[in-house]
Amino acid sequence: MRQIIRFPPLLPKPVWRLWSFRCHTGSDHHAAVQQSEGEGETQNKIKKRCKRKRPSCPAVLDHFDRQYGEELGDLWTSARTALLDPRSWQYGVMLNRFSVLTDITQKLQSQGFSALRLRTNSSASLCASNPSTEEKDSMLIPHCLLPHELHHHPQSHPSVCSLQCYIHPLSLRFPSQAHRPGRLKQYYLLNAASLLPVLALQLRDEDRVLDLCSAPGGKAIAIMQSATPAFLCCNEPDPHRRDWLTKTLESFLPHSLNSRVTVTGRDGRLIAQTEAGFYDKVLVDAPCSNDRSWLYSSSNQQGAQRLRNREKLPSLQAQLLRSALSAVRPGGVVVYSTCTLSSYENWAVVEEILKDFPQAEPEDLWEDIAIPLSNYFTFSPPPGQNHIHLKKSPLTLDSTVSTRHHRLGLLVVPQHGKMWGPMFVSRIRRKE
């Protein structure tokens, strides 16, 4: 197997600040507190802490009102209300197939959590939490390859492994588990919309996969729950975030996978110089405006500085996406994702790349992801489309809505009862 050399970070110091805006797809403020306190915390303490009211940053909120009010129309009104009520934020619980899951499923179900069984073979689909026997047969509930089985499956074949994620209709948080050396965690707390970029990759066993901007590691863990790649390169240039990433991987993956998973600290914009055309799948979960976090900036000064730096992000994102398209083999797939509602960092970046990268072809995710998951996530039409439909429903299931803009990507917008996102997902295939 080809060995990845761990090159030192190459980004100049001013750009490191941009990388610090990376989304925390696993745990945000509340869950991060839980991670530090360990697993002995009671549900009462969790509920009490979650009721604390956090003030929003006026400078950021005013900017969002002007930009997102124009881009999202009526949908921003309800998204704004949801984002300004952190007590309503929901969390998914992704199970770790490499750990012993004794009683975890029962505990989740007893507290009202239900399973999202997200298939990761040819397309993403949603399975009911309590399917009938006939439905189970039609769903092809998958079997996951465990570490001791890896050597029996050397040939490339479609992945039949399913992510297992549980969600709750309310804002109930399941207690987290502390990092313990030598002991694998049973589950990972995350924004359920973070699974969509991984589903869009259409992972297969024995794929060579690059997670270009990997920290804190939630999507890397989801990748390893979805398939057994030939290897997964988790790249993160920031040394502190790379340490966080390494600890996350150690908490969820057994030592038997060490030869398949590596951590590097390279400049993602230059990675194709040494790995051109090498990967089958590349995930670019790009540094972006983290709307949930920025809305609660500690001061107007911090918020204003973040908004000034925001103007530089689309250029960095485009460079990373361009690098990813060079690193993937002809016929391979690149998925670009962010956790912002901003069209400048989403559709505009994809459009810019398509103009100067003729080998790139966007793929429509509407039928693969939006329609099957419409009962669980709110998808917004692209900016510039008629917002009249939003007053009735943000998602039109008519297949005729699959326009060029939909081919450029999907946007998940947080709403009460569906507090997932923001999350933008675009899939681009490099032509043969």
KEZA-497399 format. One line per field, with one value per residue (C-alpha): residue number from 1; x, y, z. Coordinates in steps of 0.05 Angstrom, whole numbers. Example, Ala and Ser with C-alpha at 12.3 -4.5 7.8 and 13.67 -1.06 7.14 Angstrom:
% KEZA-497399
seq	[1 / 2] $
xx	[246 / 273] $
yy	[-90 / -21] $
zz	[156 / 143] $
% end
This chain:
% KEZA-497399
seq	[1 / 2 / 3 / 4 / 5 / 6 / 7 / 8 / 9 / 10 / 11 / 12 / 13 / 14 / 15 / 16 / 17 / 18 / 19 / 20 / 21 / 22 / 23 / 24 / 25 / 26 / 27 / 28 / 29 / 30 / 31 / 32 / 33 / 34 / 35 / 36 / 37 / 38 / 39 / 40 / 41 / 42 / 43 / 44 / 45 / 46 / 47 / 48 / 49 / 50 / 51 / 52 / 53 / 54 / 55 / 56 / 57 / 58 / 59 / 60 / 61 / 62 / 63 / 64 / 65 / 66 / 67 / 68 / 69 / 70 / 71 / 72 / 73 / 74 / 75 / 76 / 77 / 78 / 79 / 80 / 81 / 82 / 83 / 84 / 85 / 86 / 87 / 88 / 89 / 90 / 91 / 92 / 93 / 94 / 95 / 96 / 97 / 98 / 99 / 100 / 101 / 102 / 103 / 104 / 105 / 106 / 107 / 108 / 109 / 110 / 111 / 112 / 113 / 114 / 115 / 116 / 117 / 118 / 119 / 120 / 121 / 122 / 123 / 124 / 125 / 126 / 127 / 128 / 129 / 130 / 131 / 132 / 133 / 134 / 135 / 136 / 137 / 138 / 139 / 140 / 141 / 142 / 143 / 144 / 145 / 146 / 147 / 148 / 149 / 150 / 151 / 152 / 153 / 154 / 155 / 156 / 157 / 158 / 159 / 160 / 161 / 162 / 163 / 164 / 165 / 166 / 167 / 168 / 169 / 170 / 171 / 172 / 173 / 174 / 175 / 176 / 177 / 178 / 179 / 180 / 181 / 182 / 183 / 184 / 185 / 186 / 187 / 188 / 189 / 190 / 191 / 192 / 193 / 194 / 195 / 196 / 197 / 198 / 199 / 200 / 201 / 202 / 203 / 204 / 205 / 206 / 207 / 208 / 209 / 210 / 211 / 212 / 213 / 214 / 215 / 216 / 217 / 218 / 219 / 220 / 221 / 222 / 223 / 224 / 225 / 226 / 227 / 228 / 229 / 230 / 231 / 232 / 233 / 234 / 235 / 236 / 237 / 238 / 239 / 240 / 241 / 242 / 243 / 244 / 245 / 246 / 247 / 248 / 249 / 250 / 251 / 252 / 253 / 254 / 255 / 256 / 257 / 258 / 259 / 260 / 261 / 262 / 263 / 264 / 265 / 266 / 267 / 268 / 269 / 270 / 271 / 272 / 273 / 274 / 275 / 276 / 277 / 278 / 279 / 280 / 281 / 282 / 283 / 284 / 285 / 286 / 287 / 288 / 289 / 290 / 291 / 292 / 293 / 294 / 295 / 296 / 297 / 298 / 299 / 300 / 301 / 302 / 303 / 304 / 305 / 306 / 307 / 308 / 309 / 310 / 311 / 312 / 313 / 314 / 315 / 316 / 317 / 318 / 319 / 320 / 321 / 322 / 323 / 324 / 325 / 326 / 327 / 328 / 329 / 330 / 331 / 332 / 333 / 334 / 335 / 336 / 337 / 338 / 339 / 340 / 341 / 342 / 343 / 344 / 345 / 346 / 347 / 348 / 349 / 350 / 351 / 352 / 353 / 354 / 355 / 356 / 357 / 358 / 359 / 360 / 361 / 362 / 363 / 364 / 365 / 366 / 367 / 368 / 369 / 370 / 371 / 372 / 373 / 374 / 375 / 376 / 377 / 378 / 379 / 380 / 381 / 382 / 383 / 384 / 385 / 386 / 387 / 388 / 389 / 390 / 391 / 392 / 393 / 394 / 395 / 396 / 397 / 398 / 399 / 400 / 401 / 402 / 403 / 404 / 405 / 406 / 407 / 408 / 409 / 410 / 411 / 412 / 413 / 414 / 415 / 416 / 417 / 418 / 419 / 420 / 421 / 422 / 423 / 424 / 425 / 426 / 427 / 428 / 429 / 430 / 431 / 432] $
xx	[0 / 24 / 52 / 32 / 88 / 69 / 92 / 96 / 42 / 57 / 3 / 30 / 9 / -45 / -84 / -85 / -138 / -183 / -173 / -196 / -266 / -275 / -343 / -348 / -392 / -391 / -406 / -421 / -421 / -467 / -439 / -367 / -381 / -408 / -345 / -301 / -344 / -348 / -403 / -424 / -469 / -543 / -598 / -622 / -556 / -555 / -626 / -610 / -548 / -583 / -635 / -583 / -596 / -538 / -540 / -531 / -481 / -518 / -466 / -470 / -546 / -555 / -509 / -546 / -613 / -592 / -557 / -600 / -665 / -649 / -623 / -673 / -735 / -789 / -748 / -698 / -752 / -764 / -690 / -673 / -722 / -693 / -620 / -636 / -663 / -604 / -648 / -685 / -622 / -623 / -565 / -556 / -523 / -480 / -463 / -393 / -393 / -324 / -346 / -390 / -458 / -491 / -556 / -541 / -597 / -646 / -628 / -637 / -704 / -728 / -715 / -753 / -696 / -710 / -661 / -641 / -615 / -579 / -558 / -492 / -491 / -516 / -560 / -581 / -648 / -684 / -709 / -763 / -742 / -789 / -796 / -837 / -805 / -823 / -794 / -730 / -720 / -731 / -685 / -625 / -603 / -528 / -472 / -411 / -342 / -308 / -233 / -221 / -259 / -218 / -167 / -222 / -247 / -188 / -227 / -262 / -338 / -396 / -403 / -465 / -452 / -502 / -489 / -529 / -553 / -608 / -646 / -698 / -756 / -740 / -675 / -658 / -582 / -555 / -496 / -427 / -370 / -302 / -238 / -204 / -139 / -147 / -223 / -267 / -327 / -395 / -424 / -410 / -455 / -465 / -510 / -545 / -538 / -463 / -477 / -502 / -434 / -411 / -473 / -460 / -391 / -424 / -367 / -346 / -302 / -229 / -238 / -178 / -208 / -181 / -215 / -181 / -201 / -213 / -214 / -248 / -260 / -335 / -340 / -278 / -312 / -375 / -334 / -307 / -377 / -400 / -347 / -279 / -233 / -166 / -143 / -168 / -122 / -146 / -112 / -112 / -59 / -73 / -30 / -79 / -138 / -96 / -84 / -159 / -170 / -119 / -153 / -221 / -195 / -163 / -229 / -269 / -223 / -187 / -112 / -125 / -145 / -80 / -52 / -115 / -122 / -68 / -65 / -27 / -15 / -8 / -33 / -96 / -87 / -23 / -39 / -50 / 23 / 43 / -22 / -51 / -104 / -92 / -157 / -225 / -264 / -246 / -286 / -275 / -311 / -284 / -266 / -327 / -371 / -397 / -465 / -485 / -420 / -412 / -482 / -459 / -392 / -369 / -370 / -388 / -314 / -303 / -365 / -343 / -273 / -303 / -347 / -287 / -249 / -310 / -294 / -230 / -263 / -291 / -222 / -193 / -252 / -244 / -170 / -185 / -239 / -194 / -139 / -188 / -210 / -137 / -125 / -183 / -176 / -216 / -284 / -275 / -319 / -307 / -359 / -355 / -391 / -397 / -438 / -460 / -522 / -481 / -490 / -422 / -388 / -434 / -464 / -418 / -355 / -379 / -399 / -330 / -294 / -337 / -319 / -244 / -244 / -277 / -265 / -313 / -386 / -436 / -485 / -557 / -568 / -642 / -669 / -611 / -614 / -665 / -728 / -713 / -695 / -746 / -785 / -723 / -686 / -710 / -677 / -677 / -683 / -620 / -615 / -650 / -707 / -779 / -792 / -868 / -863 / -830 / -894 / -926 / -866 / -790 / -785 / -823 / -821 / -836 / -777 / -781 / -748 / -682 / -650 / -578 / -578 / -600 / -544 / -495 / -515 / -566 / -574 / -602 / -635 / -649 / -723 / -759 / -770 / -716 / -658 / -605 / -556 / -536 / -504 / -488 / -470 / -447 / -422 / -375 / -349 / -285 / -298 / -264] $
yy	[0 / 69 / 104 / 176 / 219 / 268 / 335 / 395 / 449 / 499 / 553 / 622 / 648 / 697 / 641 / 598 / 645 / 626 / 552 / 565 / 579 / 505 / 477 / 435 / 382 / 337 / 376 / 449 / 490 / 445 / 379 / 404 / 417 / 347 / 318 / 351 / 328 / 255 / 204 / 206 / 267 / 260 / 280 / 331 / 368 / 367 / 395 / 449 / 472 / 472 / 522 / 576 / 634 / 657 / 727 / 734 / 782 / 843 / 856 / 785 / 780 / 846 / 821 / 754 / 790 / 830 / 774 / 714 / 754 / 768 / 698 / 655 / 699 / 673 / 613 / 658 / 683 / 614 / 595 / 658 / 641 / 571 / 593 / 644 / 590 / 543 / 506 / 477 / 451 / 377 / 327 / 261 / 200 / 162 / 91 / 64 / -4 / -20 / -17 / -62 / -30 / -67 / -34 / 32 / 21 / 3 / 64 / 110 / 81 / 83 / 158 / 170 / 168 / 135 / 107 / 138 / 80 / 115 / 69 / 85 / 42 / 70 / 122 / 150 / 129 / 131 / 69 / 69 / 60 / 0 / -33 / -95 / -161 / -149 / -78 / -105 / -152 / -96 / -49 / -96 / -81 / -83 / -122 / -82 / -110 / -114 / -109 / -184 / -192 / -143 / -192 / -236 / -181 / -157 / -142 / -76 / -81 / -35 / -19 / -49 / -17 / 30 / 89 / 81 / 148 / 161 / 227 / 255 / 300 / 346 / 378 / 321 / 310 / 241 / 243 / 241 / 194 / 218 / 200 / 140 / 114 / 42 / 43 / 57 / 103 / 74 / 135 / 204 / 265 / 307 / 351 / 298 / 341 / 327 / 257 / 282 / 298 / 228 / 198 / 239 / 208 / 141 / 104 / 34 / -15 / -9 / 63 / 109 / 168 / 237 / 279 / 344 / 387 / 333 / 362 / 353 / 284 / 272 / 261 / 216 / 173 / 172 / 151 / 92 / 73 / 73 / 30 / -1 / 40 / 17 / 76 / 142 / 202 / 253 / 319 / 378 / 434 / 467 / 430 / 440 / 417 / 359 / 336 / 339 / 299 / 246 / 238 / 231 / 176 / 140 / 143 / 109 / 65 / 1 / -8 / -59 / -2 / 37 / 15 / 42 / 109 / 163 / 235 / 288 / 363 / 389 / 452 / 427 / 476 / 441 / 369 / 352 / 369 / 302 / 262 / 281 / 233 / 185 / 184 / 153 / 200 / 267 / 304 / 380 / 400 / 470 / 525 / 570 / 619 / 576 / 609 / 575 / 594 / 664 / 683 / 676 / 713 / 737 / 811 / 858 / 866 / 792 / 787 / 846 / 816 / 749 / 784 / 821 / 756 / 725 / 760 / 719 / 651 / 640 / 647 / 595 / 549 / 552 / 536 / 475 / 450 / 459 / 420 / 364 / 358 / 350 / 298 / 253 / 203 / 210 / 182 / 196 / 240 / 303 / 326 / 399 / 419 / 477 / 492 / 562 / 588 / 638 / 630 / 663 / 604 / 551 / 555 / 612 / 573 / 512 / 555 / 589 / 522 / 494 / 553 / 538 / 463 / 432 / 361 / 373 / 353 / 369 / 314 / 324 / 304 / 321 / 250 / 216 / 256 / 313 / 273 / 211 / 254 / 310 / 287 / 298 / 358 / 424 / 437 / 507 / 525 / 558 / 635 / 670 / 620 / 638 / 639 / 634 / 559 / 571 / 599 / 530 / 484 / 495 / 430 / 414 / 340 / 349 / 322 / 381 / 425 / 390 / 450 / 467 / 502 / 439 / 402 / 452 / 431 / 424 / 470 / 445 / 502 / 495 / 497 / 482 / 407 / 398 / 433 / 405 / 447 / 495 / 446 / 455 / 393 / 390 / 328 / 336 / 280 / 286 / 263 / 201] $
zz	[0 / -16 / 45 / 60 / 86 / 140 / 112 / 158 / 152 / 98 / 108 / 125 / 193 / 171 / 138 / 201 / 228 / 170 / 185 / 256 / 229 / 214 / 234 / 296 / 264 / 324 / 387 / 394 / 459 / 500 / 476 / 483 / 557 / 562 / 530 / 583 / 641 / 621 / 622 / 695 / 685 / 697 / 650 / 701 / 699 / 623 / 620 / 671 / 634 / 566 / 593 / 601 / 553 / 511 / 482 / 407 / 376 / 347 / 293 / 266 / 272 / 234 / 179 / 175 / 173 / 112 / 74 / 91 / 89 / 16 / -1 / 37 / 39 / 86 / 104 / 140 / 187 / 216 / 212 / 251 / 306 / 312 / 313 / 367 / 412 / 428 / 477 / 417 / 382 / 370 / 369 / 334 / 365 / 315 / 339 / 333 / 298 / 325 / 398 / 440 / 439 / 496 / 519 / 482 / 430 / 485 / 526 / 466 / 447 / 519 / 519 / 454 / 404 / 337 / 286 / 220 / 180 / 124 / 68 / 36 / -26 / -93 / -61 / 6 / 34 / 100 / 135 / 187 / 259 / 268 / 199 / 186 / 167 / 94 / 97 / 128 / 70 / 19 / 56 / 52 / 123 / 116 / 149 / 170 / 161 / 229 / 238 / 242 / 176 / 135 / 108 / 80 / 33 / -8 / -71 / -84 / -79 / -62 / 11 / 43 / 110 / 141 / 187 / 250 / 278 / 328 / 334 / 382 / 361 / 419 / 444 / 490 / 494 / 506 / 555 / 523 / 538 / 561 / 522 / 555 / 525 / 502 / 506 / 446 / 453 / 435 / 401 / 374 / 385 / 323 / 281 / 239 / 176 / 181 / 155 / 88 / 58 / 76 / 44 / -18 / -25 / -43 / -8 / -28 / 8 / -13 / -37 / -27 / 10 / 29 / 82 / 63 / 123 / 174 / 245 / 292 / 261 / 260 / 186 / 186 / 238 / 196 / 135 / 174 / 197 / 124 / 91 / 99 / 53 / 28 / 68 / 94 / 96 / 148 / 134 / 182 / 178 / 246 / 298 / 355 / 315 / 288 / 360 / 371 / 308 / 329 / 397 / 363 / 317 / 376 / 413 / 358 / 315 / 335 / 327 / 272 / 226 / 237 / 169 / 135 / 170 / 171 / 196 / 157 / 167 / 96 / 63 / 30 / -28 / -48 / -34 / -107 / -123 / -92 / -96 / -164 / -188 / -130 / -92 / -109 / -63 / -32 / 20 / 25 / 89 / 80 / 131 / 130 / 167 / 224 / 230 / 295 / 329 / 299 / 320 / 392 / 385 / 453 / 433 / 377 / 364 / 355 / 311 / 267 / 259 / 238 / 187 / 158 / 152 / 119 / 54 / 47 / 56 / -15 / -45 / 4 / -7 / -83 / -77 / -33 / -81 / -141 / -105 / -88 / -160 / -180 / -126 / -146 / -203 / -268 / -253 / -179 / -135 / -95 / -43 / -22 / 42 / 91 / 153 / 131 / 97 / 56 / -19 / -30 / 4 / -25 / -95 / -117 / -100 / -139 / -198 / -199 / -200 / -256 / -300 / -300 / -288 / -350 / -325 / -267 / -273 / -217 / -198 / -176 / -103 / -103 / -114 / -78 / -14 / -12 / -29 / 13 / 74 / 66 / 128 / 171 / 140 / 111 / 43 / 14 / -60 / -87 / -83 / -140 / -146 / -133 / -58 / -66 / -54 / 14 / 43 / 33 / 36 / 31 / -8 / -71 / -86 / -160 / -198 / -245 / -192 / -208 / -243 / -255 / -188 / -153 / -188 / -156 / -86 / -30 / 31 / 98 / 136 / 212 / 231 / 296 / 300 / 246 / 280 / 233 / 194 / 167 / 118 / 45 / 3 / -69 / -106 / -166 / -209 / -248 / -319 / -346] $
% end
